[in-house]
Amino acid sequence: MAGQAQLPRRIVKETQRLLSEPAPGISASPCEDNLRYFNVIILGPQNTPYEGGTFKLELFLPEDYPMAPPKVRFLTRIYHPNIDKLGRICLDILKDKWSPALQIRTVLLSIQALLSAPNPDDPLAEAVAKHWKENEKEAVETAKQWTLTYATDG
């Protein structure tokens, strides 16, 4: 626990804001034994194949945060051209477009927006992107099925 007391003020402030002013459809709470590790839940946005789903993610703030982006991945399986089967997310702000001006909240809102607007032209899951491009209607149906199977309690 020794390292926990040394959390940068920025992380403390961001965490407090996430807990006191959660973004709609998103919750993020730090683990008690590691305050750099967050359990995240993103609700599938309305009017998307992910609607009704509850997606669990993990977010980790590396030592050099905010100079380096947080590490985020989906723990819940999802059929999406920009998220691979390991849950890794293809999102520019998690890579080369990261800026220390961005916050955990911004990252989570961007991931939520990615669920509303899949981008098969910048895929991480090649087969899913191909399916999306060749038969979007069928790919959306598959995404709905996966949401029902993996992201709902039903």
N, CA and C of each residue as an Amber inpcrd file, in Angstrom:
protein
   462
   0.8160000  -1.2100000   0.0000000   0.0000000   0.0000000   0.0000000
   0.8520000   1.2640000   0.0000000   2.1450000   1.1270000   0.1650000
   2.9910000   2.3080000   0.3240000   2.8610000   3.2790000  -0.8440000
   2.8010000   2.7280000  -2.0720000   2.7460000   3.5870000  -3.2560000
   1.4430000   4.3530000  -3.3970000   0.3820000   3.8600000  -2.7800000
  -0.9250000   4.4840000  -2.9670000  -0.9870000   5.8980000  -2.4170000
  -0.2810000   6.1450000  -1.3390000  -0.3370000   7.4750000  -0.7380000
   0.2800000   8.5110000  -1.6760000   1.1070000   8.0390000  -2.5950000
   1.8240000   8.9430000  -3.4830000   1.1040000   9.1770000  -4.8040000
  -0.1930000   8.9140000  -4.8490000  -0.9200000   9.1510000  -6.0960000
  -0.8230000  10.6220000  -6.4650000  -0.5290000  10.9090000  -7.7290000
  -0.5050000  12.3180000  -8.1430000  -1.8590000  12.9880000  -7.8930000
  -1.8150000  14.2520000  -7.5360000  -3.0540000  14.9950000  -7.2550000
  -4.0160000  14.9380000  -8.4180000  -3.4660000  14.9570000  -9.6130000
  -4.3370000  14.9410000 -10.7970000  -5.2100000  13.6860000 -10.8040000
  -4.6120000  12.5280000 -10.4950000  -5.3810000  11.2820000 -10.4940000
  -6.4400000  11.3350000  -9.3980000  -6.0660000  11.8550000  -8.2400000
  -7.0190000  11.9770000  -7.1320000  -8.1920000  12.8550000  -7.5590000
  -7.8700000  13.9930000  -8.1760000  -8.9390000  14.9170000  -8.5960000
  -9.8310000  14.3080000  -9.6760000  -9.2150000  13.6470000 -10.6610000
 -10.0030000  13.0200000 -11.7240000 -10.9110000  11.9340000 -11.1510000
 -10.3740000  11.1580000 -10.2260000 -11.1550000  10.0830000  -9.6060000
 -12.3460000  10.6650000  -8.8530000 -12.0920000  11.7180000  -8.0840000
 -13.1890000  12.3480000  -7.3280000 -14.2720000  12.8440000  -8.2770000
 -13.8630000  13.4440000  -9.3850000 -14.8470000  13.9680000 -10.3310000
 -15.6450000  12.8310000 -10.9860000 -14.9480000  11.7380000 -11.3410000
 -15.6450000  10.5880000 -11.9480000 -16.7120000  10.0460000 -10.9950000
 -16.3880000  10.0270000  -9.7040000 -17.3260000   9.4820000  -8.7250000
 -18.4470000  10.4660000  -8.4080000 -18.1140000  11.7650000  -8.3740000
 -19.1400000  12.7390000  -7.9830000 -19.9920000  13.2230000  -9.1560000
 -19.4300000  13.2170000 -10.3690000 -20.1850000  13.6500000 -11.5580000
 -20.0360000  12.6100000 -12.6580000 -20.6390000  11.4410000 -12.4830000
 -20.4620000  10.4210000 -13.5230000 -21.0850000  10.8580000 -14.8410000
 -20.4340000  10.4820000 -15.9360000 -20.9880000  10.7740000 -17.2620000
 -22.1620000   9.8230000 -17.4790000 -23.2000000  10.2570000 -18.2050000
 -24.3620000   9.3900000 -18.4420000 -23.9630000   8.0720000 -19.1080000
 -24.4170000   6.9620000 -18.5300000 -24.1450000   5.6590000 -19.1280000
 -22.7650000   5.1080000 -18.8540000 -21.9980000   5.7970000 -17.9850000
 -20.6330000   5.3580000 -17.7060000 -20.4000000   5.3970000 -16.1980000
 -19.8370000   4.3350000 -15.6640000 -19.3940000   4.4200000 -14.2810000
 -17.9750000   3.8880000 -14.2120000 -17.1660000   4.5060000 -13.3830000
 -15.7760000   4.1000000 -13.2120000 -15.4190000   4.2500000 -11.7450000
 -14.9430000   3.1600000 -11.1620000 -14.5380000   3.2600000  -9.7650000
 -13.1830000   2.5840000  -9.5780000 -12.3300000   3.2350000  -8.7960000
 -10.9960000   2.6670000  -8.5910000 -11.0570000   1.4470000  -7.6710000
 -10.1260000   0.5230000  -7.8850000 -10.0100000  -0.6350000  -6.9970000
  -9.4120000  -0.1590000  -5.6790000  -9.8590000  -0.7510000  -4.6010000
  -9.3560000  -0.3140000  -3.2980000  -7.8690000  -0.5970000  -3.1320000
  -7.4030000  -1.7060000  -3.6880000  -5.9950000  -2.0580000  -3.4760000
  -5.0580000  -1.4690000  -4.5310000  -5.6140000  -0.8550000  -5.5710000
  -4.7750000  -0.1820000  -6.5630000  -5.5810000   0.9480000  -7.1800000
  -5.3090000   2.1580000  -6.7380000  -6.1190000   3.3060000  -7.1600000
  -5.8120000   3.7670000  -8.5830000  -4.8550000   3.1110000  -9.2350000
  -4.5920000   3.4030000 -10.6500000  -5.3970000   2.4700000 -11.5540000
  -6.0800000   1.5050000 -10.9490000  -6.8270000   0.5070000 -11.7050000
  -8.3200000   0.7490000 -11.4810000  -9.0510000   0.9270000 -12.5760000
 -10.4740000   1.2410000 -12.4720000 -11.3280000   0.1400000 -13.0710000
 -12.4110000  -0.1590000 -12.3980000 -13.4590000  -1.0020000 -12.9720000
 -14.4270000  -0.0600000 -13.6520000 -14.6400000  -0.2830000 -14.9330000
 -15.4840000   0.6210000 -15.7160000 -16.6790000  -0.1480000 -16.2530000
 -17.8240000   0.5250000 -16.2540000 -19.0040000  -0.0440000 -16.9030000
 -19.5300000   1.0010000 -17.8800000 -19.7150000   0.5830000 -19.1210000
 -20.3180000   1.4610000 -20.1290000 -21.5920000   0.7820000 -20.6030000
 -22.6900000   1.5170000 -20.5310000 -23.9590000   0.9810000 -21.0200000
 -24.0150000   1.1840000 -22.5300000 -24.4880000   0.1700000 -23.2370000
 -24.5940000   0.2770000 -24.6940000 -25.4900000   1.4510000 -25.0620000
 -25.0120000   2.3580000 -25.9300000 -25.8050000   3.5350000 -26.3040000
 -27.1100000   3.1470000 -27.0020000 -28.1250000   3.9750000 -26.8140000
 -29.4210000   3.7340000 -27.4590000 -29.2690000   3.7800000 -28.9760000
 -30.1630000   3.0570000 -29.6540000 -30.1840000   3.0150000 -31.1190000
 -28.8800000   2.4960000 -31.7210000 -28.2110000   1.6170000 -30.9980000
 -27.0270000   0.9320000 -31.5340000 -27.2480000  -0.5600000 -31.2730000
 -26.4640000  -1.4110000 -31.9340000 -26.6160000  -2.8460000 -31.6610000
 -26.2380000  -3.2050000 -30.2160000 -25.6310000  -2.2460000 -29.5070000
 -25.1470000  -2.5090000 -28.1500000 -26.1470000  -2.0410000 -27.0910000
 -27.2670000  -1.4840000 -27.5540000 -28.2940000  -0.9890000 -26.6330000
 -28.7550000  -2.1080000 -25.7150000 -28.8890000  -1.7980000 -24.4350000
 -29.3320000  -2.7960000 -23.4690000 -28.1860000  -3.6000000 -22.8700000
 -27.0010000  -3.4310000 -23.4320000 -25.8430000  -4.1720000 -22.9250000
 -25.1260000  -3.4090000 -21.8250000 -24.5140000  -4.1560000 -20.9320000
 -23.6730000  -3.5800000 -19.8890000 -22.2790000  -4.1220000 -20.1330000
 -21.3770000  -3.2420000 -20.5370000 -20.0340000  -3.6690000 -20.9250000
 -19.0350000  -3.3270000 -19.8300000 -18.3110000  -4.3460000 -19.3930000
 -17.2890000  -4.1370000 -18.3670000 -15.9560000  -3.9000000 -19.0690000
 -15.2200000  -2.9240000 -18.5570000 -13.8970000  -2.6220000 -19.0760000
 -12.9570000  -2.4740000 -17.8950000 -11.6640000  -2.5580000 -18.1990000
 -10.6850000  -2.2050000 -17.1800000  -9.8710000  -1.0450000 -17.7190000
  -9.5110000  -0.1430000 -16.8170000  -8.7090000   1.0110000 -17.2010000
  -7.5790000   1.0980000 -16.1970000  -6.3730000   1.2310000 -16.7050000
  -5.2050000   1.3160000 -15.8400000  -4.4090000   2.5690000 -16.1920000
  -4.0280000   3.3240000 -15.1830000  -3.2210000   4.5260000 -15.4040000
  -1.7580000   4.1700000 -15.1810000  -0.9500000   4.2050000 -16.2540000
   0.4630000   3.8590000 -16.0970000   1.1990000   4.8910000 -15.2320000
   2.3810000   4.5240000 -14.7820000   3.1970000   5.4200000 -13.9290000
   3.3290000   6.8130000 -14.5460000   3.5140000   6.8610000 -15.8680000
   3.7820000   8.1530000 -16.5030000   2.5060000   8.9000000 -16.9430000
   1.3380000   8.4280000 -16.5140000   0.1020000   9.1840000 -16.7640000
   0.2130000  10.5200000 -16.0230000  -0.1630000  11.6570000 -16.6050000
  -0.8980000  11.8380000 -17.8570000  -0.0340000  12.0400000 -19.1090000
   1.2700000  11.8350000 -18.9940000   2.0850000  11.9920000 -20.2000000
   1.8440000  10.8240000 -21.1680000   1.4150000   9.6950000 -20.6310000
   1.0690000   8.5320000 -21.4530000  -0.4160000   8.2430000 -21.2680000
  -1.0600000   7.6820000 -22.3040000  -2.5040000   7.4170000 -22.1950000
  -2.8020000   6.2780000 -21.2360000  -4.0220000   6.2550000 -20.7100000
  -4.4170000   5.1020000 -19.9050000  -4.5060000   3.8630000 -20.7840000
  -4.3740000   2.7160000 -20.1650000  -4.5450000   1.4450000 -20.8720000
  -5.9760000   0.9880000 -20.5910000  -6.7420000   0.7730000 -21.6480000
  -8.1460000   0.4070000 -21.4730000  -8.4580000  -0.8020000 -22.3350000
  -9.2380000  -1.7190000 -21.7890000  -9.7020000  -2.8100000 -22.6400000
 -11.0480000  -3.3090000 -22.1520000 -11.7940000  -3.8710000 -23.1130000
 -13.0860000  -4.4660000 -22.8150000 -12.8700000  -5.8240000 -22.1650000
 -13.5830000  -6.0880000 -21.0800000 -13.5850000  -7.4180000 -20.4740000
 -14.7840000  -8.2040000 -20.9900000 -15.8470000  -7.4830000 -21.3450000
 -17.0400000  -8.1050000 -21.9260000 -16.7960000  -8.3010000 -23.4160000
 -17.1170000  -9.4800000 -23.9340000 -16.9550000  -9.7130000 -25.3800000
 -17.9070000  -8.8030000 -26.1470000 -17.4160000  -8.2910000 -27.2700000
 -18.2200000  -7.3640000 -28.0730000 -17.8690000  -7.5660000 -29.5420000
 -18.8770000  -7.4990000 -30.3960000 -18.6780000  -7.6450000 -31.8430000
 -18.6050000  -6.2450000 -32.4250000 -17.3920000  -5.7820000 -32.6750000
 -17.1870000  -4.3910000 -33.0860000 -15.9010000  -4.3300000 -33.9050000
 -15.9110000  -3.6240000 -35.0390000 -14.7130000  -3.6250000 -35.9010000
 -13.4820000  -2.9760000 -35.2560000 -13.6800000  -2.1540000 -34.2320000
 -12.5500000  -1.4490000 -33.6270000 -12.1410000  -2.0220000 -32.2680000
 -12.6910000  -3.1930000 -31.9300000 -12.3550000  -3.8420000 -30.6580000
 -12.0790000  -5.3140000 -30.9700000 -10.8870000  -5.7820000 -30.6070000
 -10.5440000  -7.1630000 -30.9710000 -11.0060000  -8.1520000 -29.9040000
 -10.7230000  -9.4340000 -30.1590000 -11.2550000 -10.4600000 -29.2550000
 -10.5860000 -10.4390000 -27.8850000  -9.4620000  -9.7520000 -27.7730000
  -8.8100000  -9.5910000 -26.4680000  -9.3360000  -8.3490000 -25.7360000
 -10.2420000  -7.6190000 -26.4070000 -10.8140000  -6.4410000 -25.7660000
 -10.0280000  -5.1690000 -26.0080000  -8.9650000  -5.2840000 -26.8010000
  -8.1840000  -4.0720000 -27.0970000  -8.9880000  -3.1560000 -28.0070000
  -8.7590000  -1.8570000 -27.8360000  -9.5790000  -0.8600000 -28.5210000
  -8.7100000  -0.0450000 -29.4720000  -9.1770000   0.0770000 -30.7130000
  -8.4830000   0.9140000 -31.6850000  -9.0970000   2.3040000 -31.6100000
  -8.4030000   3.1940000 -30.9400000  -8.9060000   4.5540000 -30.7510000
  -7.6960000   5.4710000 -30.7360000  -7.6970000   6.4790000 -31.6270000
  -6.5060000   7.3110000 -31.7830000  -6.0360000   7.9610000 -30.4760000
  -6.9750000   8.3770000 -29.6040000  -6.5180000   9.0610000 -28.3850000
  -5.8820000   8.1020000 -27.3710000  -6.0270000   6.8030000 -27.5950000
  -5.3260000   5.8440000 -26.7290000  -3.9290000   5.5570000 -27.2820000
  -3.6350000   6.1300000 -28.4540000  -2.3360000   5.8840000 -29.0710000
  -1.6580000   7.2170000 -29.3930000  -1.5400000   7.5060000 -30.6950000
  -0.7490000   8.6670000 -31.1200000  -1.4380000  10.0170000 -30.9150000
  -2.7430000  10.0250000 -30.7280000  -3.4280000  11.3120000 -30.5600000
  -3.6580000  11.6520000 -29.0740000  -3.0110000  10.9060000 -28.1840000
  -3.1390000  11.1780000 -26.7570000  -2.5340000  12.5470000 -26.4350000
  -3.1640000  13.2380000 -25.5100000  -2.6340000  14.5040000 -25.0150000
  -2.8670000  14.5420000 -23.5080000  -1.9000000  15.0600000 -22.7540000
  -2.0780000  15.1550000 -21.3010000  -3.2720000  16.0330000 -20.9080000
  -3.7920000  16.7980000 -21.8690000  -4.9690000  17.6200000 -21.5800000
  -6.2270000  16.7590000 -21.4690000  -6.1780000  15.5530000 -22.0500000
  -7.3310000  14.6470000 -21.9780000  -7.3910000  14.0120000 -20.5970000
  -8.5750000  13.5340000 -20.2480000  -8.7500000  12.9230000 -18.9420000
  -9.3910000  11.5510000 -19.0880000  -9.4380000  10.8240000 -17.9840000
 -10.0840000   9.5090000 -17.9610000 -11.4990000   9.6430000 -18.5180000
 -12.1910000  10.6820000 -18.0540000 -13.5760000  10.9120000 -18.4720000
 -13.6890000  11.0500000 -20.0000000 -12.7680000  11.8240000 -20.5880000
 -12.7610000  12.0300000 -22.0460000 -12.5690000  10.7060000 -22.7660000
 -11.6530000   9.8910000 -22.2500000 -11.3660000   8.5940000 -22.8530000
 -12.6180000   7.7210000 -22.8340000 -13.2990000   7.6820000 -21.6810000
 -14.4890000   6.8290000 -21.5670000 -15.6180000   7.3340000 -22.4550000
 -15.7620000   8.6350000 -22.5560000 -16.7860000   9.1980000 -23.4580000
 -16.4550000   8.8650000 -24.9160000 -15.1760000   8.8710000 -25.2570000
 -14.7590000   8.5360000 -26.6260000 -15.0380000   7.0680000 -26.9390000
 -14.8240000   6.1980000 -25.9590000 -15.1110000   4.7700000 -26.1620000
 -16.6160000   4.5760000 -26.3260000 -17.3870000   5.2960000 -25.5210000
 -18.8450000   5.2170000 -25.6320000 -19.2810000   5.6790000 -27.0300000
 -18.6680000   6.7530000 -27.5230000 -18.9930000   7.2670000 -28.8550000
 -18.6050000   6.2510000 -29.9360000 -17.5110000   5.5260000 -29.7160000
 -17.0730000   4.5060000 -30.6830000 -18.1250000   3.3990000 -30.8110000
 -18.8300000   3.1130000 -29.7210000 -19.9010000   2.1130000 -29.7850000
 -21.0390000   2.6120000 -30.6730000 -21.2420000   3.9300000 -30.6760000
 -22.3080000   4.5110000 -31.5120000 -21.8920000   4.6330000 -32.9720000
 -20.5910000   4.6820000 -33.2150000 -20.1110000   4.9130000 -34.5810000
 -18.9320000   4.0100000 -34.9030000 -19.1730000   2.7140000 -35.1140000
 -18.0790000   1.8150000 -35.4880000 -17.4050000   2.3000000 -36.7750000
 -16.0920000   2.1250000 -36.8390000 -15.3530000   2.5810000 -38.0100000
 -14.6320000   1.3970000 -38.6650000 -15.3020000   0.7060000 -39.5950000
 -14.6670000  -0.4580000 -40.2230000 -13.4860000  -0.0970000 -41.1250000
 -13.2670000   1.2050000 -41.3750000 -12.1250000   1.5970000 -42.2130000
 -10.8320000   1.6910000 -41.4040000 -10.9290000   1.6110000 -40.0810000
  -9.7350000   1.6280000 -39.2320000  -9.8780000   0.4790000 -38.2370000
  -9.8830000  -0.7570000 -38.7630000 -10.2690000  -1.8840000 -37.9150000
  -9.1470000  -2.4110000 -37.0330000  -9.5590000  -3.0580000 -35.9580000
  -8.6390000  -3.8360000 -35.1490000  -9.0250000  -5.3070000 -35.3300000
 -10.2980000  -5.5440000 -35.4790000 -10.8000000  -6.8930000 -35.7440000
 -11.1200000  -6.9770000 -37.2380000 -10.1480000  -7.4770000 -38.0030000
 -10.2570000  -7.4830000 -39.4730000 -11.5130000  -8.2020000 -39.9740000
 -11.7980000  -9.3820000 -39.4220000 -12.9350000 -10.1660000 -39.9060000
 -14.2550000  -9.4420000 -39.6310000 -14.3300000  -8.8010000 -38.4700000
 -15.5510000  -8.0670000 -38.1250000 -15.7100000  -6.8740000 -39.0740000
 -14.6230000  -6.1820000 -39.3370000 -14.6730000  -5.0190000 -40.2350000
 -15.1010000  -5.4470000 -41.6370000 -14.5610000  -6.5760000 -42.0820000
 -14.9110000  -7.0880000 -43.4070000 -16.4090000  -7.4070000 -43.4560000
 -16.8940000  -8.0560000 -42.4130000 -18.3150000  -8.3930000 -42.3130000
 -19.1450000  -7.1010000 -42.3440000 -18.7020000  -6.1060000 -41.5880000
 -19.4060000  -4.8250000 -41.4780000 -19.5150000  -4.1530000 -42.8440000
 -18.4070000  -4.2030000 -43.6010000 -18.3860000  -3.5500000 -44.9110000
 -19.2010000  -4.3180000 -45.9490000 -19.1390000  -5.6550000 -45.8850000
 -19.7980000  -6.4530000 -46.9090000 -21.2900000  -6.6200000 -46.6590000
 -21.6710000  -6.6620000 -45.3800000 -23.0870000  -6.8450000 -45.0670000
 -23.3530000  -6.2150000 -43.7040000 -23.5030000  -4.9000000 -43.7190000
 -23.6420000  -4.1720000 -42.4610000 -24.8510000  -4.6440000 -41.6560000
 -25.9500000  -4.9220000 -42.3590000 -27.1730000  -5.3390000 -41.6710000
 -26.9210000  -6.6320000 -40.8770000 -26.2540000  -7.5770000 -41.5240000
 -25.9570000  -8.8540000 -40.8660000 -24.9590000  -8.6570000 -39.7090000
 -23.9550000  -7.8040000 -39.9210000 -22.9600000  -7.5420000 -38.8750000
 -23.6290000  -6.9110000 -37.6560000 -24.5610000  -5.9950000 -37.9010000
 -25.2900000  -5.3510000 -36.8080000 -26.1210000  -6.3890000 -36.0520000
 -26.7220000  -7.3160000 -36.7900000 -27.4840000  -8.3930000 -36.1360000
 -26.5750000  -9.2450000 -35.2530000 -25.3820000  -9.5590000 -35.7650000
 -24.4160000 -10.3310000 -34.9750000 -24.0310000  -9.5570000 -33.7200000
 -23.7940000  -8.2540000 -33.8850000 -23.4390000  -7.4090000 -32.7320000
 -24.5620000  -7.4240000 -31.6900000 -25.8050000  -7.3870000 -32.1570000
 -26.9510000  -7.4490000 -31.2320000 -26.9660000  -8.7840000 -30.4910000
 -26.7170000  -9.8750000 -31.2400000 -26.7030000 -11.2050000 -30.6170000
 -25.6200000 -11.3020000 -29.5560000 -24.4320000 -10.7920000 -29.8900000
 -23.3310000 -10.8320000 -28.9310000 -23.6840000 -10.0080000 -27.6980000
 -24.3480000  -8.8620000 -27.9180000 -24.7420000  -8.0190000 -26.7920000
 -25.6830000  -8.8010000 -25.8770000 -26.6680000  -9.4760000 -26.4840000
 -27.6160000 -10.2820000 -25.6980000 -26.8950000 -11.4230000 -24.9670000
 -25.9640000 -12.0560000 -25.6650000 -25.2800000 -13.2220000 -25.0990000
 -24.2870000 -12.8530000 -24.0040000 -23.4690000 -11.8050000 -24.2500000
 -22.3570000 -11.5250000 -23.3460000 -22.5580000 -10.3080000 -22.4430000
 -23.4520000  -9.3950000 -22.8250000 -23.5100000  -8.1230000 -22.1070000
 -24.8470000  -7.8630000 -21.3990000 -25.6960000  -8.8890000 -21.3270000
 -26.9390000  -8.7040000 -20.5760000 -27.0790000  -9.8340000 -19.5750000
 -27.8150000  -9.5790000 -18.5260000 -28.0120000 -10.5990000 -17.4930000
 -29.0680000 -11.6020000 -17.9160000 -29.8460000 -11.2270000 -18.9760000
 -30.9910000 -12.0290000 -19.3680000 -30.6730000 -13.4070000 -19.7900000
